[in-house]
């Protein structure tokens, strides 16, 4: 949604930001909010008068002040005719019965036609929200807080931050979402006996509701290369049939809050060793602990939170204006579009450090701020900004940064963001290790087998071939089998040479016990490396689909059997014949070097990437000479795939992935 958010960020007036940042206490914030409300001021004053003179509840008055004070940082569409048309069309598409992919593409075509006009019709909520709407939302939120058995122990501040806001996210329609969603997803929780412990606890209640969402609106997460106008209305949430992780956790948070369950949306803009980010919902447990989930609405809370991921930064979507970001927007010459109401909660998840980064001496920063970023693949090596820091005396300080991550500082040079520091690693112990561009530690040769680090899952899958055997036989049951090769290392050649003393009709890969037969590809070849013709065969428990997956050329489809031991897959040549080579491709993430693909190895000199050479792989290993040691390296695949990461090469030829 860059097209929408880019416009809205620019539409926040300097005057509005100035008055917000100049306030020093709640009363001044309130006065300024009412001032910028303009013609809508009487509506907001009516809300305050209501809780001062009619419903004389000091907590509700405090809640009303909080919402009004932070309203200038939130936005809605004002072209109601176009919005209504779009959401009516979206609802019909959702109820059409078409596949989620068809629904997405159909809705996107409508969105593309309407996006420009809608993005130009945006206004701050401070000028839009009516007294009736705000009073209704406040009263219903308080009713849920004070009557639900799972919510009554929450403090006012917890209620204010996790349940109260009249909207969960910007550009959400100002509709009756609390009524619609609580009616749609409350059947299960309403049927639980009053003395059931699940009903008495936030954890139990939120999982019951999550299960009902999962049953009525089975999550269909679709990855979006680009998004259209977001679906953020009560009716489209109630009928949700597809969406991103962010869409689902936002919808879930709205459902939970409609039932008095404290929930917020957290997100990591990008993982520390990935090019993508993630969003999830977090709720307060009965002990007052923030409890994150891991996978939209699919998995219940309680599983470890991504124990193998490196986390550079986590932002929380809140209703409260982040005054530090307001101050930054007012004083920066180049303004990056950080969300006005997101707050940094990285230290809620991982150990963090405040770091002071040395800037390169030959650059001149004509601004108060520099930026910290991580390396990502965006059509080649690039970076993604995570946060900003103030520049002082040739250094820049960044706060609350996740450890064990590769970073770089950037500055605005008048046209683009450019490197302001050398790349550096924030170590696990909080130390900073710079990757120096000047000087050198020499060069050496390298044999590269991958373009991306091996995750724990890939390591486990790859090890399943250890102990596997290549065999031939004259009988179809392999009772007279001859073992020609035993796999003793995961670094097997692309073409394993085999030599049988005589021609054999039956050939197979026999997987080790405990491996479930896991293998991505099997190929039997003649002396010229051409595939040998034959019919795929396998252990009787494997179906034809499993056999086909061993020969389909797709490294992400796998032969596997629903039993751990005694599995094999092979080839019936029809008549005895010779096989000279066998290719065994272990199950993995398809980031190994692939014969026939075109690659380029590059190194980073501190400012840009330079080529060491392009090659077409003729094996599952790429060999390069004169590769810089302890410099940032990157292997590109121009043929296919998006997963690529920077790495370092040491004097012994070991690779350190970042």
Phi, psi and omega in degrees: 000034182301324183296322180285308186292327178300319180292316185295321178302321180286338185279349177287113189290149177299325180297315180299315180295324181296316182291328178293316185283345181274350183284148181240353178206170186302317184296321178291320176302318181295315180300316181292321178299316179295325180295314183283350176294338177060233183293344179273358183303316180302326178298317182286323177295328177296325177295314180297317179296324180301316183274350174273324191240333183257292176265087189280068180249109183300329179291321178291324176296317178297321179295318180297317179298317180300313182295317181294318180301322184263359180300325182300342180270008183234151192224154178219160174284145181249347179278081188297325180296314179292319179299314180298317178300314183296313183288328174295318177295319180297319180296319178296320179295317179299326184266009185283337185087000178289164180296153178304323180295317178296317179300314180301311184293321179294315179294325180296322180296323176291318181299318181300325182285333185258346192301317184299311183293322180291320183294340178269356183241069183231141180215154176294143180300335182299338180258003187237322190291130181271162180296317181299316181295316183291317179296317179299317180293317180298312182298318181291323177296316179295322179299315179297316181298317188271349182246334181286132183295334182274354189243349192289343180274354181292141175287167178299317181297321178294315176300315182300317186276332192248348182228319193299314193311142183286353174212153181270329188208155179294154182067011171286136179299144177274069182247188182272059186294326179298316180293312184297312186285322178294325177290323183287324190239030182248003183301312185293314182291330180288335182271353179285131179304148186296337181263006178287130182302329180297323180288336182272354184237150176296315183301312181295316182294319184291330179284326175298314180293318179301319179296323179292320175301316182297324181284315184279326180231072183308121184300130174235090185281121178246127178288132183249117171289329174212152183245157173258208177292126185292145177272103184224060175232161181299316184291319179289328173293318181295336181246023188299130182239345177199165177166172174279173175303319180297319178299316185290318182287332175292314176301315180299319179297320177297318178298312182299314181295327179296340180251013178076024178259121187288118184213147174222165177254125174247155179210148169254120183302324178198138176292162185292335178229048182208171176252006182234164177246196182199156176229151180205167175256147179237140178230162177274127178283176179295339177269006179080014180268140175289125186241104180278149169263184184234337190216082182044240181248011189279320188250137178292156177295155177122336177286149179303140184278096175039066187296340183258358180274146174262130189245110179278324185201137175234128178248142178251130176281116182233173173270342184281128176296133176276102185294333177295319179291324175300314180298319178299313181298328181284335190246349180277142175282317172257127184248112173279146188276069170286143182291132183298335187240021173263145180234143183284117178236028182304320182288354172283345186245321186219168171289136184233169178220145165270123188238148176248115187256131178283124179276153179295140189286339186264015176246155178236115182262114181264054182197163178279347192232150167232175190230148176251137186219162173244158180280135178223164174261114177227076187069028184129175182302129178211192177213158180235126182290137180248323187198174178239163176211159182274138180268127178214124173054045176078010179226163176225137182255129175244138186254146167060047182265136177293144184270171179063042183223145174272127181233171168211145174267142181235159173219159179272117185265013181108341179223321181218168170279129184229160181301131176252343178222169169287153175302148180213154179251124171274105188289169180300328182271004179094355177286158181247124179246113180277145174257097191287139180268329181272157183073199179180158177253018179093186180228164175200172176276162181212141171248115186255131179248350183213163175247007187206148181294156177272118175288168179302325182290320178295318178302315181296315180296318182296322182291349180289350177270348182297126184092355177293154184231146170258123186228158172228160184201161174264343181252144184292340178270004179058029178290341177246033186296150175240126179274121182259337183201137175240129183280118183244355179215151177285347180267063181278153177291160179296322177241106180279118180287134176229151182217105177267148182288341181210163176295143178229147180277323188250131181227146181204160166256118179262113183281152179291154177299144180087001185258353182061017179078006190304121173200143182277313184215145173228134180217129178255131189231155176274190185293340179266000180086011178271147180299138176276135181282143178176186181249130180294136179226163181197173174307142185306330182289346179272136177275174181296326178300318179296319179298315181300324181293339178283345186234014187269358180075003179263115184287352180255359171256140192230144167282127178203147183239149182278047173203143187283332190239160170072030185257148176202159176217139185202206187218134172259113184283349183091315175222159179305137181206175183257143171234130182256329181222152176227132175257124175242113180255113181294155175297132183201202181256011180063036175247011172288162173296131185244122179305136180094345179276150180263131184234159173218126175267132182230159173230154183259126183262011181106337179237324184206174180261138181232145186280139169263339176152146175262145179212149168262123184290131174250006180210187176266019176222139174252133179250130176230144173256160173056048178267128182299138178271138179059034170244156179287124181243158180210129177254117179267144170246114183273353184271316183192164174090152181243343184281110177215141181222151174288156179208164178243148178245128179262180185297333182269002179089007179280146181254133176245111185275139175226000000 
